[in-house]
Amino acid sequence: MYGMIKLHKLIVLFAIIACSPSNARAEPQINEDFNYYTVNGSTAKRIRQNLNLKTPITENGKKYDAYTKWHVTWNLRWKKSIDSCEITEITTKVDITYILPKLEQLESKNPSLKRKWGDYYTALIHHENGHRDFGIHTARSIEERVLTMGPRSSCRQLQSDANEIAYRTLDEYIQLEKNYDNKTNYGMYDGAVFP
């Protein structure tokens, strides 16, 4: 059985609202965390079996070789005037966690096996970076859309509308990411399959 790359799941969070004028837009703060599980084997078949055995990633009875999870949060600042309230700044943060296989004693493998693993791993990382990019693009889109929403009659309404825009944006990117996995067959069409 060939392993497939796990569909990235989005974790949607919250907005923290604070009052303080600034008029600035920043790029998302990005934090990446890499977690590895170790696999071994002296042949491609044994490595594949070991991947299937040791992967910690399962969903709906299927096992996957890799997984990328991201989590977006946002912080809004606004300025209140006599009859309106408007966004002056939004900052976003994206926390990204990767779970990836690591082949033991790669240096000692025969050249053909090393090449197969290298090709697979390059495609695997490329696919997982695609998932990472959905998190980053989501944060950027939230920033852009919230900053252009215009003033509201009250700060309470402003907060509600800004959060609604942000959650709609997250939902949109969830669907785009699902389409990404469907289009690439979880990365397999791009070579992220071993052997």
Backbone hydrogen bonds, N-H to C=O, Kabsch-Sander energy under -0.5 kcal/mol:
donor,donor_aa,acceptor,acceptor_aa,energy
4,M,63,K,-1.3
5,I,186,Y,-1.1
6,K,66,A,-2.3
11,I,70,W,-1.9
12,V,10,L,-0.6
13,L,72,V,-0.8
16,I,74,W,-2.1
17,I,15,A,-0.5
18,A,76,L,-2.3
20,S,18,A,-0.6
20,S,78,W,-1.1
24,A,88,T,-0.8
26,A,90,I,-0.9
29,Q,92,T,-2.6
31,N,94,V,-2.7
33,D,96,I,-2.4
35,N,98,Y,-2.3
37,Y,100,L,-2.0
39,V,102,K,-2.6
47,I,43,T,-2.4
48,R,44,A,-2.5
49,Q,45,K,-2.3
50,N,46,R,-2.4
51,L,47,I,-2.7
52,N,48,R,-2.3
53,L,49,Q,-2.0
54,K,50,N,-3.0
55,T,51,L,-1.9
57,I,64,Y,-0.5
58,T,56,P,-0.7
59,E,62,K,-2.3
62,K,59,E,-2.2
64,Y,57,I,-2.2
65,D,4,M,-1.4
67,Y,99,I,-1.9
69,K,97,T,-2.8
70,W,9,K,-0.9
71,H,95,D,-1.9
72,V,11,I,-1.0
73,T,93,K,-2.2
74,W,14,F,-1.4
75,N,91,T,-2.7
76,L,16,I,-2.0
77,R,89,E,-2.6
78,W,18,A,-0.7
79,K,86,E,-2.7
81,S,84,S,-3.2
85,C,152,R,-2.5
86,E,79,K,-2.2
88,T,77,R,-2.7
89,E,77,R,-1.7
90,I,24,A,-0.9
91,T,75,N,-2.3
93,K,73,T,-2.3
94,V,29,Q,-3.3
95,D,71,H,-2.6
96,I,31,N,-3.4
96,I,94,V,-0.6
97,T,69,K,-3.1
98,Y,33,D,-2.8
99,I,67,Y,-2.7
100,L,35,N,-2.6
102,K,37,Y,-2.1
104,E,39,V,-3.0
104,E,102,K,-0.5
106,L,103,L,-0.8
108,S,105,Q,-1.0
109,K,106,L,-1.5
114,K,110,N,-2.6
115,R,111,P,-2.3
116,K,112,S,-2.3
117,W,113,L,-2.6
118,G,114,K,-2.8
119,D,115,R,-2.7
120,Y,116,K,-2.4
121,Y,117,W,-3.2
122,T,118,G,-2.3
123,A,119,D,-2.0
124,L,120,Y,-2.6
125,I,121,Y,-2.7
126,H,122,T,-2.2
127,H,123,A,-2.3
128,E,124,L,-2.6
129,N,125,I,-2.7
130,G,126,H,-1.3
131,H,127,H,-1.3
132,R,128,E,-2.2
133,D,129,N,-2.4
134,F,130,G,-1.2
135,G,131,H,-1.2
135,G,132,R,-0.5
136,I,132,R,-1.8
137,H,133,D,-3.0
138,T,134,F,-2.1
139,A,135,G,-2.1
140,R,136,I,-2.3
141,S,137,H,-2.5
142,I,138,T,-2.5
143,E,139,A,-2.3
144,E,140,R,-2.6
145,R,141,S,-2.8
146,V,142,I,-2.5
147,L,143,E,-2.2
148,T,144,E,-1.1
149,M,146,V,-1.4
152,R,85,C,-2.8
158,L,154,S,-2.1
159,Q,155,C,-2.6
160,S,156,R,-2.2
161,D,157,Q,-2.8
162,A,158,L,-2.7
163,N,159,Q,-2.3
164,E,160,S,-2.1
165,I,161,D,-2.4
166,A,162,A,-2.4
167,Y,163,N,-2.8
168,R,164,E,-2.3
169,T,165,I,-2.2
170,L,166,A,-2.2
171,D,167,Y,-2.4
172,E,168,R,-2.2
173,Y,169,T,-2.2
174,I,170,L,-2.2
175,Q,171,D,-1.9
176,L,172,E,-2.1
177,E,173,Y,-2.3
178,K,174,I,-2.0
179,N,175,Q,-2.4
180,Y,176,L,-1.9
181,D,177,E,-2.0
182,N,178,K,-2.4
183,K,179,N,-2.9
184,T,180,Y,-2.0
185,N,181,D,-0.8
185,N,182,N,-0.5
186,Y,181,D,-2.6
188,M,185,N,-1.7
189,Y,184,T,-2.4
190,D,187,G,-1.0
191,G,188,M,-1.6
192,A,187,G,-2.3
193,V,191,G,-1.9
